[in-house]
Amino acid sequence: MNTPHDSSLGREVAYPAGYDPALLFPIPRAGGRAALGLDGGGALPFIGHDRWHAYELGWLDARGKPQVATATVHVPATSPSLVESKSLKLYLNSLNAHRFADAEAARACIAADLSACAGAPVAVALGLPPLAAGVDPVGSLDDIEAGFEACAAPDPAQLRADASAIVDEYLHSALLKSNCPVTGQPDWASVHLRYRGPRIDRAGLLRYLVGFREHAEFHEQCVERVFLDVLHRCAPHALSVEARYTRRGGLDINPWRATPGTAAPMPLRDERQ
């Protein structure tokens, strides 16, 4: 079974000499989900996807002329494996000297290779979603005046909700930071939480999110942890959690998890992306 420590993360790797789909490194989701108490044989308590934005994409046309593009990739949360980020960067770089008949041929090749890696159909579209016009200041957690204590892991006990007040809210924070479980390097993100149900205590939610600062876990697993902790501690009737991580190696990732039946959020990029 592939583990993060078997991947190319944290290792010196030669620049790909040619197109090589074997560079893609799948990591089974089962291990991270088992740590969250999810039984691999049961139905997932959420729907969702991992939306990647690729800013450094290129290939050669049929005449050998370089082409450049960007791409948006959707990996379903139900896929058996996630795609390790450095392997995705190396794979995309392996296309730089490969000839394709046209842009559609390049897109279709990438979609087929990523689908084989993830073990489920992966959607690829050339181009990027628009930048977000701004955020709703009413839902911002970042201006809350609250004390914070250093902690090694997020504390679900910080999450509380008032069952006497049923609301429909959008809350967000730009203060999410976690660390790569292999290299220890920081990963920065904004988190966007939409819910309907008992009113969530905002100061407690912010303390919980700040608790990720020394936590080591992949982006996808962090979002699943936030979703499950809020679901279990605050009992919302409906819940959607999206994190928009900043770019690294020409890629950024935006995992989204939600209660079944929830519409996917509009694909947007933050200014920091």
Beta strands, then each sheet from edge to edge (+ up, - down):
strand 1: 26-28
strand 2: 47-60
strand 3: 66-76
strand 4: 81-83
strand 5: 123-126
strand 6: 161-179
strand 7: 186-200
strand 8: 238-245
strand 9: 251-258
sheet 1: 1+ 4-
sheet 2: 5+ 3- 2+ 9- 8+ 7- 6+
end
